[in-house]
Amino acid sequence: MAQALGYVTKNEVGNFQGTLNLGGASRINIVANDNKETDKQPDFRIVDSRGQELGGGWLKTGEVSGKEYISLTFAHPTLGPRKVYANLGQAYGKEADEFAILWNPQDD
């Protein structure tokens, strides 16, 4: 079952602001990567309130729904040696500009 790691709100320019709960709550911003040059580079950068980069986000299209979503990857020394993968999805029962950071933990 998917679990929320945090919640963000989309602002008028298409960036997101909110809270991430990985080992403690921290304020984050998910901002458009205006310097993207290749498909391997993220469409969005995830930064904390101190400006430290925590990961990136890529625009994807759902195979079944055909709807666009953002696939997130968190990677930072404070998170440990493994990456955390999540998706940014509409928060259930919330306003249209409120999104949940959802992950589906799987054991290796």
PyMOL commands that set and color helices and strands:
alter all, ss='L'
color gray80, all
select helices_A, chain A and resi 77-79
alter helices_A, ss='H'
color red, helices_A
select strands_A, chain A and resi 3-10+16-21+25-32+44-48+53-61+68-74+84-90+98-103
alter strands_A, ss='S'
color yellow, strands_A
deselect
rebuild
show_as cartoon
